[in-house]
Amino acid sequence: MKTEELKEFRKKLLELRRKLASNVSHMQTDALRTGGETVSELSDLPLEHLADRGSENFAKDMMIGILQNSEAEICEIDAALRKIEAGTYGSCENCKADIGKARLKALPYARLCIQCKQAEESTARG
């Protein structure tokens, strides 16, 4: 891969990382701001408030899932940045073939070429 292309991918990865880290930080701040009540406090609430509480708990669970996915994505971005420094960026971790530029433009932290990724997903499905 050309040096100029690597610079562009590095720039794209750093920008994506910055955005994700900012989102994670905001969501963590929001999560800390909303404290949970104890079971005894919840038992004193009228039934309609318990339904609201269920909706809030669902939203919190969803936020936790998003946070976990975002943090995993940041780890993948960091790995891609290390590969740029090591000179191995753009090579499939499985078959060592080049990962297509179209794939890297769509998912700049892709670890596998499209063929290996499809094979991995079909194996995971059973």
HUDAJO-V566090 format. One record per residue. N is the residue number from 0. PHI is phi in radians with two decimals (NA if undefined). Layout:
n-><N N>
phi-><PHI PHI>
This chain:
n-><0 1 2 3 4 5 6 7 8 9 10 11 12 13 14 15 16 17 18 19 20 21 22 23 24 25 26 27 28 29 30 31 32 33 34 35 36 37 38 39 40 41 42 43 44 45 46 47 48 49 50 51 52 53 54 55 56 57 58 59 60 61 62 63 64 65 66 67 68 69 70 71 72 73 74 75 76 77 78 79 80 81 82 83 84 85 86 87 88 89 90 91 92 93 94 95 96 97 98 99 100 101 102 103 104 105 106 107 108 109 110 111 112 113 114 115 116 117 118 119 120 121 122 123 124 125>
phi-><NA -1.24 -1.01 -1.13 -1.14 -1.07 -1.08 -1.15 -1.15 -1.07 -1.07 -1.12 -1.11 -1.13 -1.16 -1.09 -1.10 -1.06 -1.11 -1.10 -1.09 -1.14 -1.09 -1.08 -1.07 -1.12 -1.19 -1.14 -1.10 -1.09 -1.14 -1.23 -1.20 -1.68 -1.53 -1.70 -1.62 -1.39 -1.06 -1.15 -1.19 -1.21 -1.20 -1.49 -1.44 -1.11 -0.99 -1.12 -1.25 -1.15 -1.14 -1.08 -1.09 -1.07 -1.13 -1.13 -1.13 -1.07 -1.11 -1.13 -1.07 -1.14 -1.10 -1.08 -1.09 -1.13 -1.04 -1.09 -1.13 -1.14 -1.14 -1.14 -1.14 -1.08 -1.08 -1.13 -1.13 -1.03 -1.11 -1.12 -1.12 -1.12 -1.16 -1.07 -1.11 -1.44 1.45 -1.97 -1.12 1.60 -1.82 -1.14 -1.21 -1.64 -1.76 1.21 -1.28 -1.19 -1.44 -0.99 -1.09 -1.09 -1.14 -1.16 -1.19 -1.34 -2.44 -1.12 -1.85 -1.05 -1.72 -2.14 -1.20 -1.10 -1.14 -1.19 -1.16 -1.10 -1.14 -1.08 -1.19 -1.22 -1.16 -1.15 -1.30 1.98>
